[in-house]
Amino acid sequence: MGKQEIEITDPVCINEWRLVKGAEDQGIMEKILSYDSETGNYTRLLKFPPGTRTDEVLKHDFCEEIYVLEGYLTDVNKELTMKAGDYGCRPVGMPHGPYDIPNGCMTLEMRYQDPNKEIDEDCSLMKMDFER
């Protein structure tokens, strides 16, 4: 099936903002722009409120691309600040975080299974809850 076709449109019209599961206490919000139920691959906007600070180093079993739209965030361990206009591409297992986001930030994220491998039915992307 793949991701649905969406003609160029204002993302305001696509889905609603919702709290990110597991980060509700921090007020981190996401807006799912597109999703492929066969692979779990999806694209989302991610919004961090001012004063957000995450505690953990993240490693995913999927690839992730990020583009900073507004504000900035700092990877505390890497002492690396990503500002509006910056882009990153993380292969499976690349450690990142924790993050300090003093003034708020919005990113565009594309998350997908490794395109060089067979679809993994056990990938955590396949377990995302897009119906809540």
DSSP file (Angstrom, degrees, kcal/mol; ACC not computed):
  #  RESIDUE AA STRUCTURE BP1 BP2  ACC     N-H-->O    O-->H-N    N-H-->O    O-->H-N    TCO  KAPPA ALPHA  PHI   PSI    X-CA   Y-CA   Z-CA
    1    1 A M              0   0    0      0, 0.0    35,-0.0     0, 0.0     2,-0.0   0.000 360.0 360.0 360.0 -52.0    0.0    0.0    0.0
    2    2 A G        -     0   0    0      2,-0.0    35,-0.3     3,-0.0    33,-0.1  -0.142 360.0 -29.3  78.8-179.3    2.7    2.6    1.0
    3    3 A K  S    S-     0   0    0     33,-0.2    33,-0.2     1,-0.1     2,-0.0  -0.379  75.6-100.7 -68.9 150.3    2.1    6.1    2.3
    4    4 A Q        -     0   0    0     31,-0.5     2,-0.4     1,-0.1    -1,-0.1  -0.347  37.3-105.1 -70.2 152.6   -1.0    7.8    1.1
    5    5 A E        -     0   0    0     -3,-0.1     2,-0.5    -2,-0.0    -1,-0.1  -0.664  38.9-177.5 -79.3 128.8   -0.8   10.4   -1.6
    6    6 A I        -     0   0    0     -2,-0.4     3,-0.1    -3,-0.0    -3,-0.0  -0.964  19.0-140.6-130.0 114.3   -1.1   13.9   -0.4
    7    7 A E        -     0   0    0     -2,-0.5     0, 0.0     1,-0.2     0, 0.0  -0.337  53.5 -68.0 -64.7 155.8   -1.1   16.8   -2.8
    8    8 A I  S    S+     0   0    0      1,-0.0     2,-0.3     3,-0.0    -1,-0.2  -0.218  79.7 153.3 -49.0 125.8    0.9   19.8   -1.7
    9    9 A T        -     0   0    0     -3,-0.1     5,-0.0     5,-0.0    -1,-0.0  -0.960  52.9 -85.8-153.0 164.8   -1.1   21.2    1.2
   10   10 A D    >   -     0   0    0     -2,-0.3     3,-2.2     1,-0.1     4,-0.2  -0.680  35.3-138.8 -74.9 122.9   -0.8   23.1    4.4
   11   11 A P  G >  S+     0   0    0      0, 0.0     3,-1.4     0, 0.0    -1,-0.1   0.664  96.6  79.1 -62.3 -13.5    0.1   20.7    7.2
   12   12 A V  G 3  S+     0   0    0      1,-0.3    -2,-0.0     4,-0.0     0, 0.0   0.840  91.7  53.8 -57.8 -31.2   -2.4   22.4    9.5
   13   13 A C  G <  S+     0   0    0     -3,-2.2     2,-0.7     3,-0.0    -1,-0.3   0.556  92.1  86.9 -81.1  -8.9   -5.1   20.5    7.6
   14   14 A I  S <  S-     0   0    0     -3,-1.4    20,-0.1    -4,-0.2    -1,-0.0  -0.841  99.9 -50.8-102.3 115.8   -3.4   17.1    8.3
   15   15 A N  S    S-     0   0    0     -2,-0.7     2,-0.3    18,-0.1    16,-0.0   0.227  73.2 -78.3  52.2-177.6   -4.3   15.3   11.5
   16   16 A E        -     0   0    0     -3,-0.0    16,-0.4    14,-0.0     2,-0.2  -0.793  40.0-101.2-114.7 156.4   -4.2   16.9   14.9
   17   17 A W        +     0   0    0     -2,-0.3     2,-0.3    14,-0.1    14,-0.2  -0.558  47.7 176.1 -70.3 143.1   -1.4   17.6   17.3
   18   18 A R  E     -A   30   0A   0     12,-2.2    12,-3.0    -2,-0.2     2,-0.1  -0.978  35.9 -90.7-146.0 157.4   -1.2   15.1   20.1
   19   19 A L  E     -A   29   0A   0     -2,-0.3     2,-0.4    10,-0.2    10,-0.3  -0.432  46.7-110.3 -66.6 141.0    1.1   14.3   23.0
   20   20 A V    >   -     0   0    0      8,-2.8     3,-2.4     3,-0.2     8,-0.2  -0.605  37.8-109.0 -73.6 127.6    4.0   11.9   22.3
   21   21 A K  T 3  S+     0   0    0     -2,-0.4    -1,-0.1     1,-0.3    -3,-0.0  -0.368 105.4  18.6 -59.7 128.9    3.4    8.6   24.0
   22   22 A G  T 3  S+     0   0    0     -2,-0.1    -1,-0.3    -3,-0.0     3,-0.1   0.272 120.1  65.6  91.7 -10.3    5.9    8.3   26.8
   23   23 A A    X>> +     0   0    0     -3,-2.4     3,-1.3     5,-0.1     5,-1.2   0.066  58.8 119.0-127.6  22.8    6.7   12.0   26.9
   24   24 A E  G >45S+     0   0    0      1,-0.3     3,-1.0     2,-0.2    -1,-0.1   0.863  71.9  58.1 -58.7 -38.0    3.3   13.3   28.0
   25   25 A D  G 345S+     0   0    0      1,-0.3    -1,-0.3     2,-0.1    -2,-0.1   0.698 106.3  49.8 -68.4 -18.3    4.7   14.9   31.2
   26   26 A Q  G <45S-     0   0    0     -3,-1.3    -1,-0.3     2,-0.1    -2,-0.2   0.538 107.3-124.4 -95.9  -8.7    7.1   17.0   29.1
   27   27 A G  T <<5 +     0   0    0     -3,-1.0     2,-0.3    -4,-0.7    -3,-0.2   0.699  49.2 163.3  75.1  18.6    4.4   18.3   26.8
   28   28 A I      < -     0   0    0     -5,-1.2    -8,-2.8    -8,-0.2     2,-0.3  -0.586  20.7-159.9 -73.8 129.1    6.2   17.1   23.6
   29   29 A M  E     -AB  19  47A   0     18,-2.6    18,-3.1    -2,-0.3     2,-0.3  -0.802  11.0-166.6-114.9 150.8    3.7   17.1   20.8
   30   30 A E  E     -AB  18  46A   0    -12,-3.0   -12,-2.2    -2,-0.3     2,-0.4  -0.966  11.0-161.0-133.5 152.7    3.6   15.4   17.4
   31   31 A K  E     - B   0  45A   0     14,-2.1    14,-2.3    -2,-0.3     2,-0.5  -0.956  20.7-140.9-130.9 112.7    1.5   15.7   14.2
   32   32 A I  E     + B   0  44A   0    -16,-0.4    12,-0.3    -2,-0.4     3,-0.1  -0.622  21.3 178.6 -76.2 121.9    1.6   12.6   12.0
   33   33 A L  E     -     0   0A   0     10,-2.7     2,-0.3    -2,-0.5    11,-0.2   0.837  66.0  -3.3 -92.9 -39.4    1.8   13.8    8.4
   34   34 A S  E     - B   0  43A   0      9,-1.5     9,-2.2   -20,-0.1    -1,-0.4  -0.991  61.4-172.4-154.2 154.1    2.0   10.4    6.6
   35   35 A Y  E     - B   0  42A   0     -2,-0.3     2,-0.6     7,-0.2   -31,-0.5  -0.998  16.0-151.3-150.9 140.7    2.2    6.8    7.6
   36   36 A D    >>  -     0   0    0      5,-2.5     4,-3.0    -2,-0.3     3,-0.7  -0.952   6.8-164.7-115.4 109.7    2.7    3.4    5.9
   37   37 A S  T 34 S+     0   0    0     -2,-0.6    -1,-0.1   -35,-0.3   -34,-0.1   0.701  86.3  59.9 -69.2 -19.0    0.9    0.6    7.8
   38   38 A E  T 34 S+     0   0    0      1,-0.1    -1,-0.2     3,-0.1    88,-0.1   0.794 124.5  15.7 -78.9 -28.1    2.9   -2.1    5.9
   39   39 A T  T <4 S-     0   0    0     -3,-0.7    -2,-0.2     2,-0.2    81,-0.2   0.602  94.5-123.7-117.0 -20.5    6.3   -0.9    7.0
   40   40 A G     <  +     0   0    0     -4,-3.0    -3,-0.1     1,-0.3    71,-0.1   0.348  59.7 149.4  85.4  -5.4    5.6    1.4   10.0
   41   41 A N        +     0   0    0     -5,-0.3    -5,-2.5    -6,-0.1     2,-0.3  -0.329  19.2 166.3 -62.3 139.2    7.4    4.2    8.2
   42   42 A Y  E     -BC  35 111A   0     69,-2.4    69,-3.1    -7,-0.2     2,-0.4  -0.989  33.2-140.2-153.2 163.5    6.1    7.7    8.9
   43   43 A T  E     +BC  34 110A   0     -9,-2.2   -10,-2.7    -2,-0.3    -9,-1.5  -0.976  31.2 167.9-122.8 136.6    6.7   11.4    8.7
   44   44 A R  E     -BC  32 109A   0     65,-2.6    65,-3.1    -2,-0.4     2,-0.4  -0.977  36.2-125.0-146.0 159.0    5.8   13.8   11.6
   45   45 A L  E     -BC  31 108A   0    -14,-2.3   -14,-2.1    -2,-0.3     2,-0.4  -0.865  29.6-159.1 -95.4 141.0    6.2   17.2   13.0
   46   46 A L  E     -BC  30 107A   0     61,-2.6    61,-2.6    -2,-0.4     2,-0.5  -0.991   4.4-164.9-127.6 127.5    7.6   17.2   16.5
   47   47 A K  E     -BC  29 106A   0    -18,-3.1   -18,-2.6    -2,-0.4    59,-0.2  -0.955   2.0-167.0-121.1 121.6    7.1   20.2   18.8
   48   48 A F  E     - C   0 105A   0     57,-3.2    57,-2.0    -2,-0.5   -20,-0.1  -0.910  19.8-133.1-104.9 126.6    9.1   20.7   22.0
   49   49 A P    >   -     0   0    0      0, 0.0     3,-1.4     0, 0.0    55,-0.5  -0.363  40.1 -79.4 -73.2 159.3    7.9   23.3   24.5
   50   50 A P  T 3  S+     0   0    0      0, 0.0    53,-0.2     0, 0.0    55,-0.0  -0.277 117.5  29.3 -55.2 141.1   10.4   25.8   26.1
   51   51 A G  T 3  S+     0   0    0     50,-1.2     2,-0.2     1,-0.3    52,-0.1   0.508  81.1 153.8  87.0   5.3   12.4   24.3   28.9
   52   52 A T  E <   +F  101   0B   0     -3,-1.4    49,-3.2    49,-1.2     2,-0.4  -0.471  14.5 174.2 -69.6 135.3   12.3   20.7   27.6
   53   53 A R  E     -F  100   0B   0     47,-0.2    47,-0.2    -2,-0.2     2,-0.2  -0.944  14.9-155.2-141.4 120.3   15.2   18.5   28.8
   54   54 A T        -     0   0    0     45,-2.4    43,-0.0    -2,-0.4     3,-0.0  -0.591   3.5-155.5 -93.3 159.5   15.3   14.8   28.0
   55   55 A D        +     0   0    0     -2,-0.2     2,-0.3    43,-0.1    -1,-0.1   0.640  59.7  72.1-109.2 -18.4   17.2   12.4   30.1
   56   56 A E  S    S-     0   0    0     43,-0.0     2,-0.5    40,-0.0    43,-0.1  -0.701  70.1-123.5-112.6 154.8   18.1    9.4   28.0
   57   57 A V        -     0   0    0     -2,-0.3     2,-0.4    40,-0.2    40,-0.2  -0.797  37.3-143.7 -84.1 129.3   20.4    8.5   25.1
   58   58 A L  B     +I   96   0C   0     38,-3.5    38,-1.7    -2,-0.5     2,-0.3  -0.771  24.2 174.7-100.3 141.9   18.2    7.2   22.3
   59   59 A K        -     0   0    0     -2,-0.4     2,-0.3    36,-0.2    33,-0.1  -0.963  16.6-158.9-140.3 126.2   19.1    4.4   19.8
   60   60 A H        -     0   0    0     -2,-0.3    33,-2.2    34,-0.3    34,-0.1  -0.701  26.7-137.7-107.8 157.8   16.4    3.2   17.4
   61   61 A D  S    S+     0   0    0     -2,-0.3     2,-0.3    31,-0.2    53,-0.3   0.002  91.6  56.1 -95.4  26.5   15.9    0.0   15.4
   62   62 A F  S    S-     0   0    0     29,-0.1    31,-0.3    51,-0.1    51,-0.2  -0.932  92.0 -96.3-146.3 166.9   15.0    2.2   12.4
   63   63 A C  E     -D  112   0A   0     49,-3.1    49,-2.1    -2,-0.3     2,-0.4  -0.567  37.0-165.5 -85.4 153.1   16.5    5.1   10.4
   64   64 A E  E     -DE 111  90A   0     26,-2.5    26,-3.8    47,-0.2     2,-0.4  -0.989  11.4-168.1-145.3 131.4   15.6    8.7   11.2
   65   65 A E  E     -DE 110  89A   0     45,-2.7    45,-2.3    -2,-0.4     2,-0.4  -0.952  12.9-168.3-116.4 142.3   16.1   11.9    9.3
   66   66 A I  E     -DE 109  88A   0     22,-2.7    22,-2.5    -2,-0.4     2,-0.4  -0.988  13.0-174.6-134.6 139.0   15.5   15.2   11.1
   67   67 A Y  E     -DE 108  87A   0     41,-2.2    41,-2.8    -2,-0.4     2,-0.6  -0.992  25.0-134.1-131.4 124.0   15.2   18.8    9.8
   68   68 A V  E     +D  107   0A   0     18,-2.6    17,-3.2    -2,-0.4    39,-0.2  -0.682  26.1 174.8 -83.2 120.6   15.0   21.6   12.4
   69   69 A L  E     +     0   0A   0     37,-2.5     2,-0.3    -2,-0.6    38,-0.2   0.859  64.6   9.5 -91.1 -43.1   12.2   24.0   11.4
   70   70 A E  E    S-D  106   0A   0     36,-1.9    36,-2.1    14,-0.1    -1,-0.3  -0.987 110.5  -7.8-141.4 147.4   12.1   26.4   14.3
   71   71 A G  E    S-D  105   0A   0     -2,-0.3    13,-1.2    34,-0.2     2,-0.3  -0.270  78.2 -89.8  72.5-153.8   14.3   27.1   17.4
   72   72 A Y  E     -G   83   0B   0     32,-1.0     2,-0.3    11,-0.2    31,-0.3  -0.984  23.5-156.8-155.7 160.5   17.2   24.9   18.4
   73   73 A L  E     -G   82   0B   0      9,-2.1     9,-3.1    -2,-0.3     2,-0.5  -0.992  13.1-142.5-141.0 146.9   18.1   21.8   20.5
   74   74 A T  E     -GH  81 100B   0     26,-2.4    26,-2.1    -2,-0.3     2,-0.9  -0.943  10.6-139.6-116.0 125.5   21.4   20.8   21.9
   75   75 A D  E  >> -GH  80  99B   0      5,-3.1     5,-1.5    -2,-0.5     4,-1.3  -0.750  20.8-157.5 -77.2 109.2   22.6   17.2   22.2
   76   76 A V  T  45S+     0   0    0     22,-2.7     3,-0.2    -2,-0.9    -1,-0.2   0.894  85.6  46.8 -62.1 -45.0   24.1   17.4   25.6
   77   77 A N  T  45S+     0   0    0     21,-0.5    -1,-0.2     1,-0.2    22,-0.1   0.884 120.1  38.3 -67.1 -38.3   26.5   14.4   25.3
   78   78 A K  T  45S-     0   0    0      2,-0.1    -1,-0.2    19,-0.0    -2,-0.2   0.550  99.3-134.0 -88.7  -7.6   27.8   15.5   21.9
   79   79 A E  T  <5 +     0   0    0     -4,-1.3     2,-0.5    -3,-0.2    -3,-0.2   0.926  58.0 144.6  50.5  47.4   27.8   19.2   22.8
   80   80 A L  E   < -G   75   0B   0     -5,-1.5    -5,-3.1     2,-0.0     2,-0.5  -0.973  38.4-157.3-122.6 121.2   26.1   19.7   19.4
   81   81 A T  E     -G   74   0B   0     -2,-0.5     2,-0.5    -7,-0.3    -7,-0.2  -0.869   3.2-161.1-101.9 128.9   23.5   22.4   18.8
   82   82 A M  E     -G   73   0B   0     -9,-3.1    -9,-2.1    -2,-0.5     2,-0.2  -0.940  15.5-174.9-108.9 123.6   21.1   22.0   15.9
   83   83 A K  E >   -G   72   0B   0     -2,-0.5     3,-2.6   -11,-0.2   -15,-0.3  -0.616  41.3 -58.1-114.0 171.6   19.3   25.2   14.8
   84   84 A A  T 3  S+     0   0    0    -13,-1.2   -15,-0.2     1,-0.3    -1,-0.2  -0.237 126.2  27.4 -50.5 130.0   16.6   26.0   12.3
   85   85 A G  T 3  S+     0   0    0    -17,-3.2    -1,-0.3     1,-0.4     2,-0.2   0.233  92.2 124.3  97.8 -11.7   17.7   24.9    8.9
   86   86 A D    <   -     0   0    0     -3,-2.6   -18,-2.6   -18,-0.2    -1,-0.4  -0.541  41.6-162.1 -84.0 150.4   20.0   22.1   10.1
   87   87 A Y  E     -E   67   0A   0    -20,-0.2     2,-0.3    -2,-0.2   -20,-0.2  -0.959   8.7-177.2-132.3 145.9   19.5   18.5    8.9
   88   88 A G  E     -E   66   0A   0    -22,-2.5   -22,-2.7    -2,-0.3     2,-0.4  -0.993  13.0-157.1-142.8 151.6   20.7   15.1   10.2
   89   89 A C  E     -E   65   0A   0     -2,-0.3   -24,-0.2   -24,-0.2    -2,-0.0  -0.985  12.4-167.3-130.1 119.5   20.4   11.5    9.0
   90   90 A R  E     -E   64   0A   0    -26,-3.8   -26,-2.5    -2,-0.4     3,-0.1  -0.922   7.9-150.6-113.3 118.0   20.7    8.8   11.6
   91   91 A P    >   -     0   0    0      0, 0.0     3,-1.9     0, 0.0   -31,-0.3  -0.284  49.4 -60.8 -73.8 170.8   21.2    5.1   10.6
   92   92 A V  T 3  S+     0   0    0      1,-0.2   -31,-0.2   -31,-0.1   -29,-0.1  -0.253 124.3  13.0 -50.7 131.0   19.9    2.3   12.7
   93   93 A G  T 3  S+     0   0    0    -33,-2.2    -1,-0.2   -31,-0.3   -32,-0.1   0.414  81.4 147.9  84.3  -0.9   21.5    2.3   16.2
   94   94 A M    <   -     0   0    0     -3,-1.9   -34,-0.3   -34,-0.1    -1,-0.2  -0.556  46.2-129.8 -71.5 119.9   23.1    5.8   16.1
   95   95 A P        +     0   0    0      0, 0.0     2,-0.3     0, 0.0   -36,-0.2  -0.447  36.1 165.0 -71.4 141.2   23.0    7.2   19.6
   96   96 A H  B     -I   58   0C   0    -38,-1.7   -38,-3.5    -2,-0.1     3,-0.1  -0.986  22.2  -2.6-153.6 152.7   21.6   10.7   20.1
   97   97 A G        -     0   0    0      1,-0.3     2,-0.2    -2,-0.3   -40,-0.2  -0.242  11.6-177.2  88.7 176.2   20.5   12.7   23.1
   98   98 A P        -     0   0    0      0, 0.0   -22,-2.7     0, 0.0   -21,-0.5   0.578  57.7-152.5 -68.1 165.4   19.8   13.6   25.8
   99   99 A Y  E     - H   0  75B   0    -24,-0.2   -45,-2.4    -2,-0.2     2,-0.5  -0.848  19.5-156.6-117.9 147.5   18.6   17.0   24.6
  100  100 A D  E     +FH  53  74B   0    -26,-2.1   -26,-2.4    -2,-0.3   -47,-0.2  -0.992  14.8 175.1-117.5 124.5   18.3   20.5   26.1
  101  101 A I  E >   +F   52   0B   0    -49,-3.2   -49,-1.2    -2,-0.5   -50,-1.2  -0.704   4.7 168.6-131.6  78.7   15.7   22.7   24.5
  102  102 A P  T 3  S+     0   0    0      0, 0.0    -1,-0.1     0, 0.0     3,-0.1   0.815  78.4  29.1 -67.0 -32.4   15.5   26.0   26.5
  103  103 A N  T 3  S-     0   0    0    -31,-0.3   -30,-0.1     1,-0.3   -32,-0.0   0.308 115.4 -97.8-113.6   8.7   13.4   28.0   24.1
  104  104 A G    <   -     0   0    0     -3,-0.6   -32,-1.0   -55,-0.5     2,-0.3  -0.005  38.3-150.4  88.7 160.1   11.3   25.4   22.3
  105  105 A C  E     -CD  48  71A   0    -57,-2.0   -57,-3.2   -34,-0.2     2,-0.4  -0.980   9.4-152.1-164.1 148.9   11.8   23.8   19.0
  106  106 A M  E     -CD  47  70A   0    -36,-2.1   -37,-2.5    -2,-0.3   -36,-1.9  -0.998  20.0-179.1-131.5 133.2   10.0   22.2   16.0
  107  107 A T  E     -CD  46  68A   0    -61,-2.6   -61,-2.6    -2,-0.4     2,-0.5  -0.874  26.0-134.6-126.2 158.2   11.4   19.5   13.8
  108  108 A L  E     -CD  45  67A   0    -41,-2.8   -41,-2.2    -2,-0.3     2,-0.4  -0.969  31.0-169.3-107.1 126.4   10.3   17.5   10.8
  109  109 A E  E     -CD  44  66A   0    -65,-3.1   -65,-2.6    -2,-0.5     2,-0.5  -0.958  17.6-166.1-123.8 137.1   11.2   13.8   11.2
  110  110 A M  E     -CD  43  65A   0    -45,-2.3   -45,-2.7    -2,-0.4     2,-0.4  -0.989  13.7-173.2-116.2 122.1   11.1   11.0    8.7
  111  111 A R  E     +CD  42  64A   0    -69,-3.1   -69,-2.4    -2,-0.5     2,-0.3  -0.963  15.4 153.3-120.0 130.8   11.4    7.5   10.4
  112  112 A Y  E     - D   0  63A   0    -49,-2.1   -49,-3.1    -2,-0.4   -72,-0.1  -0.997  44.6 -95.9-156.3 154.2   11.7    4.4    8.3
  113  113 A Q        -     0   0    0     -2,-0.3   -51,-0.1   -51,-0.2     6,-0.1  -0.357  63.8 -78.8 -67.5 153.7   13.0    0.9    8.3
  114  114 A D    >   -     0   0    0    -53,-0.3     3,-1.7     1,-0.2    -1,-0.1  -0.369  39.6-149.9 -55.9 116.1   16.5    0.3    6.8
  115  115 A P  T 3  S+     0   0    0      0, 0.0    -1,-0.2     0, 0.0     4,-0.1   0.628  92.2  63.6 -68.9 -11.1   15.8    0.4    3.0
  116  116 A N  T 3  S+     0   0    0      2,-0.1     2,-0.3     0, 0.0    -2,-0.1   0.380 101.6  58.7 -91.5   4.0   18.7   -2.0    2.4
  117  117 A K  S <  S-     0   0    0     -3,-1.7     3,-0.1     1,-0.1     2,-0.0  -0.829  93.4 -88.8-128.4 165.8   17.1   -4.8    4.4
  118  118 A E        -     0   0    0     -2,-0.3     2,-0.2     1,-0.1    -4,-0.1  -0.334  61.7 -82.0 -66.1 155.2   13.9   -6.9    4.3
  119  119 A I        -     0   0    0      1,-0.1     2,-0.7    -6,-0.1    -1,-0.1  -0.435  44.2-142.5 -61.6 129.4   10.9   -5.5    6.2
  120  120 A D    >   -     0   0    0     -2,-0.2     3,-1.7   -81,-0.2     6,-0.2  -0.862  11.2-164.5-100.5 108.4   11.2   -6.4    9.8
  121  121 A E  T 3  S+     0   0    0     -2,-0.7    -1,-0.1     1,-0.3    -2,-0.0   0.694  91.3  55.7 -65.1 -18.3    7.8   -7.2   11.4
  122  122 A D  T 3  S+     0   0    0     -3,-0.1    -1,-0.3     3,-0.0     5,-0.1   0.440  77.6 123.8 -93.7  -1.0    9.4   -6.8   14.8
  123  123 A C  S X  S-     0   0    0     -3,-1.7     3,-1.7     1,-0.1     4,-0.3  -0.327  71.8-123.8 -59.3 139.8   10.7   -3.3   14.2
  124  124 A S  G >  S+     0   0    0      1,-0.3     3,-1.4     2,-0.2     4,-0.2   0.752 108.9  69.5 -60.3 -23.7    9.4   -0.9   16.8
  125  125 A L  G >  S+     0   0    0      1,-0.3     3,-1.2     2,-0.2    -1,-0.3   0.845  92.1  59.3 -60.8 -31.9    7.9    1.2   14.0
  126  126 A M  G <  S+     0   0    0     -3,-1.7    -1,-0.3     1,-0.2    -2,-0.2   0.619 102.7  54.1 -71.8 -11.4    5.4   -1.6   13.4
  127  127 A K  G <  S+     0   0    0     -3,-1.4    -1,-0.2    -4,-0.3    -2,-0.2   0.345  77.9 124.0-105.3   4.9    4.2   -1.1   17.0
  128  128 A M    <   -     0   0    0     -3,-1.2     2,-0.9    -4,-0.2     3,-0.1  -0.383  60.0-132.3 -67.7 144.4    3.4    2.6   16.9
  129  129 A D        +     0   0    0      1,-0.1     3,-0.4    -2,-0.1  -108,-0.1  -0.828  36.9 161.1-102.1  98.3   -0.2    3.5   17.8
  130  130 A F        +     0   0    0     -2,-0.9    -1,-0.1     1,-0.2   -98,-0.1   0.407  66.2  69.1 -96.1   2.1   -1.5    5.9   15.2
  131  131 A E              0   0    0      1,-0.2    -1,-0.2    -3,-0.1    -2,-0.0   0.516 360.0 360.0 -97.1  -6.8   -5.1    5.4   16.1
  132  132 A R              0   0    0     -3,-0.4    -1,-0.2  -114,-0.0    -2,-0.1   0.528 360.0 360.0 -75.3 360.0   -5.1    7.1   19.5
